[in-house]
Amino acid sequence: MKITILYIAILYFGLLAQSVLGQEDYKSKVVTLNQLKSEIPIQEKHALKVEIASIMKQLDAKEITEVEAQVLKEAAAKKRALNIENRLSIIDHEIALLERNGGQVLALDSLGTSGSMVEINWGSKDEGEDRLFGINIDTDKKKLDLKYDRRTYSDFVIAVGLNNAIIEDQSLEDSPYKIGGSRFFEMGWQWRTRVFKNSNFMRFNYGFSFQFNGLKAKNNQYFVVNDGQTTLEDFQYELDKAKLRMDNLVFPIHFEFGPSKLTKTDKTIRYDVYKKFRFGIGGYGGFNLGTRQKLKYEVDGENVKDKLKRDYNTSNLIYGLSAYAGFGNTQLYVKYDLNPIFKDALVDQHNISLGLRFDLD
């Protein structure tokens, strides 16, 4: 009996000493976390500046248009604002957890997860519990859920390149649209899921994208609609630019093939496609969000810019085939609309695009 009392006394005073040290430790961590809160907006704003500088560099190199640059800048700003909000919320919850459990939690790791817990419950012992003289000691830390095998990854996708049209009974060389002046831009989000349990050679990619397809007319012509037909006609003034742009929301689906690097540890298994060859083939379907024509010309020495938002008889439903191939995060990309550009046209035209695709994981 004396030995039992001695064990209990030693254990009690040992736990009491740990509790006191834990109290001081959690208070210092709260101070550190509050300091980190003031640094988070500075970090995200700096990251936003770097992203905007990269976008402006693309704009200066004429790789993207002003409209596309504005869309990218707004997306970057929204992402960084959400990052600030989420990161501050995580720290606030961690501080609240520390303060709420400061008197009971003997150890806290950097994420605020609880460590050893002590429960004194004399005269009872449930099945599966580890008790020493009525004292239940739980040393199992509750870690964040870390998946051993992560089968799904996600990427931000951007694609840019040349745009044109395949016209019935007419070669691409005879297209009424300028090869260099007609361009496309695409941005969206995709998820990449491994198809087989023990092999990453085949992946199923799916997501959503905003497509901006532009057609720049040749020979001082512009787009007009007469009797339900969209055609090109001569403009009364000398045109600097006549461009039709179709904005679409589509949902791409691809099967992707290629090798990957397998990394195994005791806690995780990961497949990495960084710097590996990738080939994807599939299609997309979606909706036309809007169509507009932009005209630039000069009248009596004055520059005129007309932005005409019309239906232009373009197809409402968008669907087509697409494929890409390349190494790592950069691939050669091609897409072809199976739907005609203009509804009920006497001669079918189908949009075709060729460019580069970037998966920014």
C-alpha positions in Angstrom: 0.0 0.0 0.0 2.9 2.4 0.8 4.5 1.6 -2.5 1.2 2.4 -4.3 0.9 5.7 -2.5 4.5 6.6 -3.4 3.9 5.9 -7.1 0.8 8.0 -7.1 2.6 10.9 -5.3 5.6 10.8 -7.7 3.2 10.7 -10.7 1.1 13.5 -9.3 4.0 15.9 -8.7 5.6 15.0 -12.0 2.4 15.9 -13.9 2.0 19.0 -11.9 5.4 20.2 -12.9 4.8 19.4 -16.5 1.5 21.3 -16.3 3.2 24.5 -15.0 5.8 24.3 -17.8 3.1 23.7 -20.3 1.2 26.9 -19.2 4.3 29.0 -19.8 5.0 27.3 -23.1 1.5 27.9 -24.5 1.6 31.6 -23.5 4.8 32.1 -25.4 3.3 30.3 -28.4 0.3 32.7 -28.3 2.7 35.7 -28.5 4.5 34.1 -31.4 1.2 33.4 -33.3 0.1 37.0 -32.8 3.3 38.3 -34.3 2.8 35.9 -37.3 -0.6 37.4 -37.9 0.9 40.8 -38.6 3.4 39.2 -41.1 0.8 37.3 -43.2 -0.7 40.3 -45.1 2.9 41.5 -45.9 3.9 38.1 -47.3 0.7 37.8 -49.4 1.0 41.3 -50.8 4.6 40.7 -51.8 3.6 37.5 -53.5 0.8 39.5 -55.4 3.3 42.0 -56.6 5.5 39.2 -58.0 2.5 37.7 -59.8 1.3 41.0 -61.3 4.9 41.8 -62.5 4.9 38.4 -64.3 1.5 39.2 -65.9 2.7 42.7 -67.0 5.8 41.1 -68.5 3.5 38.8 -70.6 1.4 41.8 -71.6 4.5 43.8 -72.7 5.7 40.9 -74.8 2.2 40.8 -76.4 1.6 37.2 -75.3 -1.7 38.2 -73.8 -4.2 41.1 -74.4 -5.1 43.9 -72.0 -8.4 42.2 -71.2 -6.7 38.9 -70.5 -4.1 40.6 -68.3 -6.9 42.3 -66.3 -8.6 38.9 -65.8 -5.4 37.4 -64.5 -4.7 40.3 -62.2 -8.2 40.2 -60.7 -7.8 36.4 -60.2 -4.4 36.9 -58.5 -5.8 39.6 -56.2 -8.8 37.5 -55.2 -6.5 34.5 -54.5 -4.2 36.5 -52.3 -7.1 38.1 -50.4 -8.5 34.7 -49.7 -5.1 33.4 -48.6 -4.9 36.2 -46.0 -8.4 35.5 -44.7 -7.8 31.8 -44.4 -4.4 32.0 -42.9 -5.5 34.5 -40.3 -8.5 32.3 -39.5 -6.3 29.3 -39.0 -4.1 31.2 -36.5 -7.1 32.6 -34.7 -8.5 29.1 -34.2 -5.1 27.8 -33.0 -4.8 30.6 -30.5 -8.4 29.9 -29.2 -7.5 26.2 -28.9 -4.3 27.0 -26.9 -6.1 29.4 -24.6 -9.1 27.1 -24.1 -7.0 24.0 -23.3 -4.1 25.7 -21.6 -4.9 24.3 -18.2 -5.3 20.7 -19.3 -3.1 20.1 -22.3 0.4 19.3 -21.2 2.0 19.7 -24.7 1.0 21.5 -27.8 2.8 21.1 -31.2 3.2 23.9 -33.7 -0.3 23.3 -35.2 -2.1 23.5 -31.9 -2.9 19.8 -31.7 -3.1 18.3 -28.2 -0.5 16.1 -26.6 -0.6 14.0 -23.4 -3.9 14.2 -21.5 -4.5 13.0 -17.9 -7.7 11.7 -16.6 -8.2 10.7 -12.9 -11.1 8.3 -12.5 -11.0 6.1 -9.4 -12.9 2.9 -9.2 -13.6 2.3 -12.9 -11.8 0.7 -15.8 -13.3 0.5 -19.3 -12.2 -2.2 -21.7 -9.3 -1.0 -23.9 -8.2 1.8 -21.5 -4.7 2.0 -20.1 -4.9 2.9 -16.4 -2.3 3.0 -13.6 -4.0 2.9 -10.2 -7.1 4.6 -11.6 -5.2 7.3 -13.6 -5.7 7.1 -17.4 -2.7 8.4 -19.3 -3.3 9.1 -23.1 0.0 10.0 -24.9 -1.4 9.7 -28.4 -1.2 13.0 -30.2 -4.0 13.9 -32.6 -2.3 14.8 -35.8 -3.8 16.4 -38.8 -5.2 13.9 -41.2 -2.3 13.1 -43.6 -3.4 10.7 -46.3 -1.0 7.8 -46.9 -1.9 7.6 -50.6 -3.0 10.8 -52.2 -4.7 9.8 -55.5 -6.1 13.3 -56.5 -4.1 16.5 -57.1 -5.3 19.8 -58.5 -3.7 22.5 -60.8 -4.4 26.0 -62.0 -4.3 25.8 -65.8 -3.4 28.5 -68.3 -3.2 28.1 -72.1 -2.3 30.7 -74.8 -1.8 30.5 -78.5 -3.1 31.0 -82.0 -6.7 30.7 -83.1 -8.5 30.3 -86.4 -11.3 28.5 -88.2 -11.6 25.4 -90.3 -14.1 26.3 -93.1 -16.0 23.8 -95.2 -14.4 23.2 -98.6 -11.6 25.7 -97.9 -8.0 25.3 -96.8 -6.6 27.0 -93.7 -4.3 29.1 -95.9 -7.4 30.7 -97.5 -8.9 31.6 -94.1 -10.4 35.1 -93.9 -8.9 35.4 -90.5 -5.4 36.5 -89.7 -3.1 33.8 -88.5 -1.0 35.9 -86.1 -3.8 38.3 -85.1 -6.3 35.6 -84.1 -5.5 34.3 -80.7 -7.0 32.4 -77.8 -6.5 32.4 -74.0 -7.8 29.8 -71.5 -7.6 29.7 -67.7 -9.2 27.3 -65.3 -8.8 24.6 -62.6 -8.4 20.9 -63.0 -8.3 17.8 -60.8 -6.0 14.9 -61.6 -7.0 11.5 -60.2 -5.0 8.3 -60.6 -7.1 5.6 -62.3 -5.4 2.5 -61.1 -4.5 1.7 -57.5 -0.9 0.7 -57.9 0.0 2.6 -61.1 0.1 6.3 -62.0 0.6 5.7 -65.7 -3.0 6.7 -66.4 -4.8 9.7 -64.9 -8.3 11.1 -65.2 -8.3 14.9 -65.5 -11.4 17.0 -65.1 -12.3 20.6 -64.2 -13.6 23.9 -65.6 -12.1 26.6 -67.8 -12.9 30.0 -69.2 -12.0 30.2 -72.9 -11.5 33.4 -74.9 -11.4 32.7 -78.7 -10.6 35.6 -81.0 -10.9 35.9 -84.8 -9.3 38.9 -86.5 -10.7 39.6 -90.0 -8.5 40.3 -93.0 -8.9 42.7 -95.9 -10.6 45.6 -94.0 -13.7 43.5 -93.3 -15.9 43.1 -90.2 -18.6 40.9 -89.0 -22.3 41.6 -89.7 -25.5 39.7 -89.4 -28.0 39.8 -92.3 -31.1 37.6 -92.5 -29.8 35.3 -89.8 -26.4 34.8 -91.5 -23.2 36.1 -90.0 -20.8 37.2 -92.8 -17.8 39.4 -93.4 -18.3 42.7 -95.3 -16.1 45.6 -96.3 -15.9 48.4 -93.7 -16.5 52.0 -94.9 -13.3 53.3 -93.2 -9.7 51.9 -93.0 -9.7 49.5 -90.2 -6.8 49.1 -87.8 -8.5 46.2 -86.2 -11.6 44.1 -86.5 -11.8 41.3 -84.0 -14.6 39.0 -82.9 -14.2 37.4 -79.4 -16.2 34.5 -78.0 -16.1 33.9 -74.3 -17.0 30.3 -73.2 -17.3 28.4 -70.0 -16.3 24.7 -70.6 -15.7 21.6 -68.6 -12.7 19.7 -70.0 -12.2 15.9 -69.5 -8.9 14.2 -70.4 -7.3 10.9 -70.0 -3.6 11.6 -69.3 -0.8 9.1 -69.8 2.9 9.2 -68.8 5.5 8.0 -66.2 5.9 9.5 -62.8 8.3 9.3 -59.9 7.2 7.2 -56.9 8.3 8.3 -53.4 7.5 6.1 -50.5 7.9 6.7 -46.7 6.5 5.1 -43.6 3.7 7.6 -43.6 3.1 8.6 -47.3 3.2 7.4 -50.8 3.3 10.1 -53.6 3.5 10.1 -57.4 5.3 13.1 -58.9 5.0 14.0 -62.6 7.4 16.9 -62.4 9.7 17.0 -65.5 8.0 13.8 -66.8 6.5 13.4 -70.3 2.7 13.7 -70.3 0.2 13.1 -73.0 -3.5 13.8 -72.7 -6.5 13.3 -74.9 -10.2 14.1 -74.4 -12.7 16.8 -75.0 -14.9 19.5 -73.4 -18.4 20.8 -73.3 -20.0 24.0 -72.1 -21.7 27.3 -72.8 -21.1 30.5 -74.7 -21.1 33.3 -72.1 -21.0 36.2 -74.6 -19.7 37.4 -78.0 -18.4 40.9 -78.9 -16.7 42.6 -81.7 -14.0 45.3 -81.4 -13.3 47.8 -84.2 -10.5 50.3 -84.4 -10.3 52.9 -87.1 -9.8 56.6 -87.8 -12.3 59.2 -88.9 -11.2 62.7 -89.8 -7.9 62.2 -87.9 -9.7 61.0 -84.8 -9.1 57.5 -83.4 -12.4 55.6 -82.9 -12.9 52.4 -80.9 -16.2 50.5 -81.1 -17.0 47.6 -78.8 -20.1 45.9 -80.0 -21.6 43.2 -77.8 -24.0 41.2 -79.9 -25.1 37.6 -80.4 -23.6 37.4 -83.9 -25.5 34.2 -84.3 -22.7 32.2 -82.5 -23.5 28.8 -81.1 -24.8 28.7 -77.5 -23.5 25.2 -76.8 -19.8 24.6 -77.0 -18.2 21.1 -77.4 -15.1 19.7 -79.0 -11.9 17.6 -78.8 -8.6 18.6 -77.3 -5.2 17.0 -76.7 -1.8 18.0 -75.2 1.7 16.6 -74.9 4.9 17.8 -73.2 7.2 17.6 -70.3 6.4 18.6 -66.7 4.1 21.6 -66.4 4.4 22.8 -70.0 2.7 21.1 -73.0 1.8 21.7 -76.6 -2.0 22.1 -76.7 -4.6 21.8 -79.5 -8.4 22.1 -79.3 -11.1 21.9 -82.0 -14.7 22.9 -81.7 -17.1 20.3 -83.1 -19.9 22.8 -82.9 -20.1 25.4 -85.7 -19.0 29.0 -84.8 -22.2 30.4 -86.4 -25.6 28.8 -86.1 -27.5 27.9 -89.3 -24.6 29.1 -91.5 -24.6 28.2 -95.2 -21.0 27.2 -94.8 -19.8 25.6 -91.5 -16.9 27.1 -89.7 -15.2 25.4 -86.7 -12.9 27.1 -84.3 -9.4 25.6 -83.9 -6.6 26.6 -81.5 -2.9 25.7 -81.2 -0.7 26.9 -78.3 1.0 26.2 -75.0 -0.6 24.9 -71.9 0.8 25.4 -68.4 -0.2 23.4 -65.3 0.6 25.5 -62.3 0.5 23.2 -59.3 
